[in-house]
Amino acid sequence: MEQPARAGQRADTEDSAGGPVSAQRKQKLQDEQRELRSRLVQLKKQLAEAQAAHSEASDALAESETAISGANRRLRELAHARRQVEAQIGALQQREQTTRSRQGAHELAVGQMIRTQFDLQGRQPWQELLDGAAPGGAARDRMYVDRVIHEELRQIGDLRQRHDELVGLEAQSRERKAELASIATEENASRTQLLKQQAARKATLARLSAQIVAQRRSVAALEQDEARLGSLIDQISRLLAEQARRHAPAHPPPSASAAPRGQAPNLAAFSALRGKMELPVDGELSARFGASRRDEDGQPQAGAPTWKGLFIRASAGAEVHAVAAGRVVFADWLRGFGNLMILDHGNGLLSVYGNNETLLHGIGDVVQAREVIASVGSTGGSRDSGLYFELRYQGKPFDPLAWVGPR
């Protein structure tokens, strides 16, 4: 189920005091980033093995939903590559056209000057007198035309010396067009794979619909799903805390205390977002933090755990945005949450995005605030198309709406 991670990992380039990092220190930071990424990938593998050992009905969707995410992500990457190549081809063609146009303009100007020179050379001195022109005027005109022709010929020579450049530009254009054709072939293959996996998922849903519905209604299954996510976040938090301790200065400032359950933490690095944070996707808020869970008929489920985040109904394929800059620490399928992404924002703060159709980043990737990181889906056995979203501080969930601006 593991998806290839993109090389978006970025090492710090300044120390805790804000100064430049020495080459040795920078190398150490990069080594630690690689080690963290390796441990996160290993954690993901262990989780996948544990899920395989305790199969549930919705797990039959895991392979197709993971493959759909991978195919969509590859199609997006290929579309980006295609646009880049098309832009390169356009720039090359423009350069060719400009060079040829300049050469043609100079050649036309030389032709006109040569004809003028020929006319001037054919004029006799007595014609100047008959025309009332000053004596010697034709000679001066011929001298001027000679100089103009000489300059035009020099520029034509310079342009003709660029013949090799034109040949090179044409060769580059051919290479880019061949690359474009290769991308188109791969896009077709990815679309074929996507359609195949979508059909497989549809067949699985039809075959196991009753079991999946029963699983959603099971309080025990909901509790297990929550415990699984909580355990995953705890393990990730421990790995991140261990790395943070390695980077901690000798005399660190007082740390923020853990926030009570359900309250937003007071973190300096995140405080600028209070009352301004945008939800990661536009849609209908159908479940709120702390609210009771509802069954298929919309009735409260007795004994079911309350929501630890938000569920935002949205159309399949809608863009999911990172609520703040961060680094991907998990990107894979998780039972109960489908294609799941977790971002680390530093200082013990994580954001969680579940039930996605497509994950557009892999472990280690650095993302910016409001960057598109996923697309909406209904994976993991979700009844509705939408996004499950959580914010956690030191492993504890808190209400994202306390930080969201006016909607």
C-alpha positions as CSV (number, residue, x, y, z in Angstrom):
1,M,0.0,0.0,0.0
2,E,3.0,2.3,0.3
3,Q,3.1,5.1,-2.1
4,P,6.5,6.5,-3.4
5,A,7.4,9.7,-1.4
6,R,8.5,12.7,-3.4
7,A,11.8,14.3,-2.7
8,G,10.2,17.4,-1.0
9,Q,12.2,17.0,2.2
10,R,14.0,20.2,3.2
11,A,16.7,20.5,5.9
12,D,17.0,23.6,8.1
13,T,19.7,26.1,7.0
14,E,19.9,28.2,10.2
15,D,20.6,27.2,13.8
16,S,18.5,28.0,16.8
17,A,20.0,31.5,17.0
18,G,19.0,32.3,13.5
19,G,22.6,32.3,12.2
20,P,24.0,30.4,9.2
21,V,24.7,26.7,9.7
22,S,28.2,25.3,9.2
23,A,28.6,22.6,6.5
24,Q,29.1,20.0,9.2
25,R,26.0,21.1,11.1
26,K,24.0,21.3,7.9
27,Q,25.0,17.7,7.0
28,K,24.1,16.5,10.5
29,L,20.6,18.1,10.1
30,Q,20.1,16.5,6.7
31,D,21.2,13.1,8.1
32,E,18.7,13.5,11.0
33,Q,15.9,14.4,8.5
34,R,16.7,11.3,6.4
35,E,16.7,9.2,9.6
36,L,13.3,10.6,10.7
37,R,11.8,10.0,7.3
38,S,13.1,6.4,7.3
39,R,11.6,5.8,10.7
40,L,8.3,7.3,9.6
41,V,8.2,5.1,6.6
42,Q,9.0,2.0,8.8
43,L,6.2,3.0,11.1
44,K,3.8,3.1,8.1
45,K,5.0,-0.4,7.1
46,Q,4.4,-1.7,10.6
47,L,0.9,-0.2,10.6
48,A,0.1,-1.8,7.3
49,E,1.2,-5.2,8.6
50,A,-0.9,-4.8,11.7
51,Q,-4.0,-3.9,9.7
52,A,-3.5,-6.9,7.4
53,A,-3.4,-9.2,10.5
54,H,-6.9,-7.9,11.6
55,S,-8.9,-7.7,8.3
56,E,-12.3,-5.9,8.2
57,A,-14.8,-5.4,5.5
58,S,-13.6,-1.9,4.6
59,D,-10.0,-3.2,4.2
60,A,-11.1,-4.8,0.9
61,L,-11.2,-1.2,-0.4
62,A,-7.6,-0.5,0.7
63,E,-5.8,-1.7,-2.4
64,S,-8.1,0.0,-4.9
65,E,-8.4,3.2,-2.9
66,T,-4.6,3.4,-2.5
67,A,-4.1,2.7,-6.2
68,I,-6.7,5.3,-7.2
69,S,-4.8,7.9,-5.1
70,G,-1.5,6.9,-6.7
71,A,-2.9,7.1,-10.2
72,N,-4.5,10.5,-9.6
73,R,-1.4,11.8,-8.1
74,R,0.7,10.5,-11.0
75,L,-1.8,12.1,-13.5
76,R,-1.5,15.4,-11.7
77,E,2.3,15.2,-11.8
78,L,2.2,14.3,-15.5
79,A,-0.1,17.2,-16.2
80,H,2.3,19.5,-14.5
81,A,5.2,18.1,-16.5
82,R,3.2,18.4,-19.7
83,R,2.5,22.1,-19.0
84,Q,6.2,22.7,-18.4
85,V,7.3,21.0,-21.6
86,E,4.7,22.8,-23.6
87,A,5.9,26.1,-22.2
88,Q,9.5,25.1,-23.1
89,I,8.4,24.3,-26.6
90,G,6.6,27.6,-26.9
91,A,9.7,29.5,-25.7
92,L,12.0,27.6,-28.1
93,Q,9.7,28.3,-31.0
94,Q,9.5,32.0,-30.1
95,R,13.3,32.2,-30.0
96,E,13.5,30.6,-33.5
97,Q,10.8,32.9,-34.9
98,T,12.5,36.0,-33.5
99,T,15.9,35.0,-34.8
100,R,14.6,34.2,-38.3
101,S,12.5,37.4,-38.3
102,R,15.5,39.6,-37.5
103,Q,17.6,37.9,-40.1
104,G,14.9,38.4,-42.8
105,A,14.4,42.1,-41.8
106,H,18.2,42.8,-42.2
107,E,18.3,41.0,-45.5
108,L,15.4,43.0,-46.8
109,A,17.0,46.2,-45.7
110,V,20.3,45.3,-47.4
111,G,18.4,44.6,-50.6
112,Q,16.8,48.0,-50.6
113,M,20.1,49.7,-49.9
114,I,21.9,47.9,-52.7
115,R,19.2,49.1,-55.1
116,T,19.6,52.6,-53.8
117,Q,23.4,52.3,-54.2
118,F,22.9,51.1,-57.8
119,D,20.7,54.1,-58.6
120,L,23.2,56.5,-57.1
121,Q,26.1,55.0,-59.0
122,G,24.2,55.4,-62.2
123,R,23.7,59.2,-61.8
124,Q,25.9,61.5,-63.7
125,P,27.4,64.8,-62.2
126,W,25.5,67.0,-64.6
127,Q,22.2,65.4,-63.4
128,E,22.8,67.1,-60.0
129,L,23.0,70.5,-61.7
130,L,19.8,69.9,-63.6
131,D,18.1,68.7,-60.4
132,G,19.3,71.8,-58.5
133,A,21.2,69.7,-56.0
134,A,24.4,70.9,-54.3
135,P,27.6,69.7,-56.0
136,G,29.0,66.5,-54.4
137,G,25.6,65.5,-52.9
138,A,25.4,62.2,-54.8
139,A,28.9,61.3,-53.6
140,R,28.0,61.9,-50.0
141,D,24.8,59.8,-50.5
142,R,26.8,57.0,-51.9
143,M,29.2,57.1,-49.0
144,Y,26.3,57.0,-46.5
145,V,24.6,54.1,-48.3
146,D,27.9,52.2,-48.4
147,R,28.2,52.6,-44.6
148,V,24.6,51.4,-44.1
149,I,25.1,48.4,-46.3
150,H,28.4,47.6,-44.5
151,E,26.6,47.7,-41.1
152,E,23.6,45.6,-42.4
153,L,26.0,43.0,-43.9
154,R,27.9,42.8,-40.6
155,Q,24.6,42.2,-38.7
156,I,23.6,39.6,-41.3
157,G,26.9,37.9,-40.7
158,D,26.3,37.8,-37.0
159,L,22.9,36.3,-37.5
160,R,24.2,33.7,-39.9
161,Q,26.7,32.8,-37.4
162,R,23.8,31.8,-35.2
163,H,22.9,29.1,-37.6
164,D,24.2,26.5,-35.2
165,E,22.1,28.1,-32.5
166,L,19.0,27.7,-34.7
167,V,19.9,24.1,-35.4
168,G,20.3,23.5,-31.7
169,L,16.9,25.1,-30.9
170,E,15.2,22.9,-33.5
171,A,16.9,19.9,-32.0
172,Q,15.7,20.9,-28.5
173,S,12.2,21.4,-29.8
174,R,12.2,17.9,-31.3
175,E,13.5,16.5,-28.0
176,R,10.8,18.3,-26.0
177,K,8.1,17.1,-28.4
178,A,9.3,13.5,-28.0
179,E,9.2,14.0,-24.3
180,L,5.6,15.4,-24.6
181,A,4.6,12.3,-26.6
182,S,6.1,10.1,-23.9
183,I,4.2,12.0,-21.2
184,A,0.9,11.6,-23.2
185,T,1.5,7.8,-23.4
186,E,2.1,7.6,-19.7
187,E,-1.0,9.7,-19.0
188,N,-3.1,7.3,-21.1
189,A,-1.7,4.3,-19.2
190,S,-2.4,6.0,-15.8
191,R,-6.0,6.8,-16.9
192,T,-6.5,3.2,-17.9
193,Q,-5.2,2.1,-14.5
194,L,-7.4,4.7,-12.7
195,L,-10.5,3.4,-14.5
196,K,-9.6,-0.1,-13.7
197,Q,-9.2,0.6,-10.0
198,Q,-12.3,2.7,-9.9
199,A,-14.3,-0.2,-11.3
200,A,-12.7,-2.5,-8.8
201,R,-13.6,-0.2,-5.9
202,K,-17.2,0.1,-7.2
203,A,-17.5,-3.7,-7.4
204,T,-16.1,-4.1,-3.9
205,L,-18.5,-1.5,-2.5
206,A,-21.5,-3.3,-4.1
207,R,-20.3,-6.7,-2.8
208,L,-19.6,-5.7,0.7
209,S,-22.1,-2.8,1.2
210,A,-24.0,-4.5,4.0
211,Q,-20.9,-5.4,5.9
212,I,-19.4,-1.9,5.5
213,V,-22.7,-0.3,6.8
214,A,-22.7,-2.7,9.8
215,Q,-19.1,-1.7,10.4
216,R,-19.9,2.0,10.4
217,R,-22.8,1.3,12.9
218,S,-20.5,-0.7,15.2
219,V,-19.5,1.3,18.3
220,A,-16.7,-1.1,18.9
221,A,-15.4,-0.5,15.3
222,L,-15.6,3.3,15.8
223,E,-13.7,3.1,19.0
224,Q,-11.0,0.9,17.4
225,D,-10.6,3.3,14.5
226,E,-10.1,6.2,17.0
227,A,-7.7,4.2,19.1
228,R,-5.7,3.3,15.9
229,L,-5.5,6.9,14.8
230,G,-4.6,8.0,18.4
231,S,-1.9,5.4,18.6
232,L,-0.4,6.4,15.2
233,I,-0.3,10.0,16.3
234,D,1.3,9.2,19.6
235,Q,4.0,7.3,17.8
236,I,4.6,10.1,15.3
237,S,4.6,12.6,18.2
238,R,7.3,10.6,20.0
239,L,9.5,10.5,16.9
240,L,9.1,14.2,16.3
241,A,9.7,15.0,20.0
242,E,12.9,12.9,20.0
243,Q,14.2,14.8,17.0
244,A,13.3,18.1,18.6
245,R,15.2,17.3,21.7
246,R,18.3,16.7,19.5
247,H,18.0,20.2,18.2
248,A,17.0,21.9,21.4
249,P,19.4,24.7,22.6
250,A,21.3,24.3,25.9
251,H,19.0,26.8,27.6
252,P,15.6,26.5,26.0
253,P,12.8,29.1,26.7
254,P,9.9,28.0,28.8
255,S,7.7,25.6,26.8
256,A,4.0,25.9,26.3
257,S,2.0,23.7,28.6
258,A,-0.3,21.1,27.3
259,A,-3.7,22.4,26.4
260,P,-6.8,21.0,28.2
261,R,-8.8,18.6,26.0
262,G,-11.1,20.5,23.6
263,Q,-9.2,23.8,24.0
264,A,-6.9,25.3,21.5
265,P,-3.2,25.5,22.5
266,N,-1.5,28.9,22.9
267,L,1.5,28.4,20.6
268,A,3.5,31.4,19.4
269,A,4.2,29.8,16.1
270,F,0.6,29.1,15.4
271,S,-1.1,32.0,17.3
272,A,-1.2,34.3,14.2
273,L,-3.8,31.9,12.8
274,R,-6.2,32.3,15.7
275,G,-9.5,33.6,14.4
276,K,-8.1,33.7,10.9
277,M,-7.5,30.1,9.9
278,E,-9.4,28.8,6.9
279,L,-10.9,25.4,6.8
280,P,-9.0,23.0,4.4
281,V,-11.9,22.6,2.0
282,D,-15.1,24.5,1.1
283,G,-18.2,22.6,2.0
284,E,-21.0,21.8,4.5
285,L,-20.0,21.3,8.1
286,S,-21.9,18.1,8.9
287,A,-20.1,17.1,12.1
288,R,-18.5,19.2,14.8
289,F,-15.9,18.6,17.4
290,G,-17.4,17.1,20.6
291,A,-20.8,16.3,18.9
292,S,-22.4,12.9,19.1
293,R,-22.0,10.6,16.2
294,R,-25.1,9.7,14.1
295,D,-26.2,6.5,12.6
296,E,-27.3,5.9,9.0
297,D,-30.8,7.3,9.9
298,G,-29.3,10.4,11.4
299,Q,-30.0,9.3,15.0
300,P,-27.4,9.6,17.8
301,Q,-25.5,6.4,18.3
302,A,-25.7,5.4,21.9
303,G,-22.3,4.8,23.4
304,A,-20.4,5.9,20.3
305,P,-17.3,8.1,20.8
306,T,-17.9,11.8,20.0
307,W,-16.2,13.5,17.1
308,K,-12.6,14.4,17.7
309,G,-12.6,16.7,14.6
310,L,-14.8,18.0,11.9
311,F,-16.4,16.3,8.9
312,I,-16.9,18.7,6.0
313,R,-19.1,17.4,3.2
314,A,-17.7,18.4,-0.2
315,S,-17.8,17.1,-3.8
316,A,-15.4,14.3,-4.7
317,G,-12.2,15.7,-6.2
318,A,-12.5,19.1,-4.5
319,E,-9.1,20.5,-3.5
320,V,-7.9,20.0,0.1
321,H,-5.5,22.8,1.4
322,A,-3.0,22.7,4.2
323,V,-4.1,25.0,7.0
324,A,-0.5,26.1,7.7
325,A,3.0,25.4,6.5
326,G,4.3,22.1,7.6
327,R,5.9,18.7,6.7
328,V,4.2,15.5,5.8
329,V,4.7,12.8,8.4
330,F,2.1,10.3,7.3
331,A,0.5,9.7,3.9
332,D,-1.2,6.3,3.4
333,W,-4.4,4.4,3.8
334,L,-5.6,3.9,7.4
335,R,-8.6,1.8,8.4
336,G,-11.6,4.0,9.2
337,F,-10.0,7.1,7.7
338,G,-9.1,5.9,4.1
339,N,-6.3,7.9,2.4
340,L,-5.0,9.9,5.3
341,M,-2.4,12.7,5.5
342,I,-0.9,14.1,8.7
343,L,1.2,17.3,8.7
344,D,3.6,18.4,11.4
345,H,3.6,22.1,12.1
346,G,6.2,22.0,14.8
347,N,5.9,22.5,18.6
348,G,3.8,19.4,18.9
349,L,1.0,20.6,16.6
350,L,-0.4,18.2,13.9
351,S,-3.2,18.6,11.4
352,V,-5.0,15.5,10.2
353,Y,-6.9,15.1,6.8
354,G,-8.9,11.9,6.3
355,N,-11.1,10.1,3.7
356,N,-9.3,11.7,0.8
357,E,-9.6,10.3,-2.7
358,T,-6.0,11.4,-3.6
359,L,-2.9,12.2,-1.6
360,L,-0.6,14.6,-3.5
361,H,2.4,14.4,-1.2
362,G,4.5,11.8,0.5
363,I,6.4,11.5,3.8
364,G,9.0,14.2,4.2
365,D,7.5,16.7,1.7
366,V,7.4,20.3,2.9
367,V,4.2,22.1,2.1
368,Q,3.2,25.8,2.4
369,A,0.1,27.3,3.9
370,R,-3.0,26.9,1.6
371,E,-1.0,24.6,-0.7
372,V,-3.2,21.8,-2.3
373,I,-2.2,18.6,-0.6
374,A,-5.1,16.2,-1.4
375,S,-8.5,15.9,-3.1
376,V,-11.8,15.0,-1.4
377,G,-13.2,11.5,-1.5
378,S,-15.1,8.9,0.5
379,T,-12.4,6.4,1.2
380,G,-12.1,4.1,4.2
381,G,-15.8,3.2,4.1
382,S,-17.0,6.8,4.6
383,R,-20.8,7.2,3.9
384,D,-20.4,10.7,2.4
385,S,-18.0,12.4,0.2
386,G,-16.1,14.9,2.3
387,L,-13.0,15.6,4.4
388,Y,-12.4,14.5,8.0
389,F,-10.2,17.1,9.7
390,E,-8.5,17.2,13.1
391,L,-6.1,19.5,14.9
392,R,-3.9,17.9,17.7
393,Y,-1.5,19.4,20.1
394,Q,0.9,17.0,21.9
395,G,-1.4,14.2,20.7
396,K,-4.6,15.7,22.1
397,P,-7.4,16.8,19.8
398,F,-8.8,20.3,20.1
399,D,-11.7,22.2,18.4
400,P,-10.5,23.6,15.0
401,L,-13.5,26.0,14.9
402,A,-11.9,27.9,17.8
403,W,-9.2,29.0,15.3
404,V,-11.3,29.4,12.2
405,G,-12.2,32.9,11.0
406,P,-15.7,34.1,9.9
407,R,-17.2,31.8,7.3
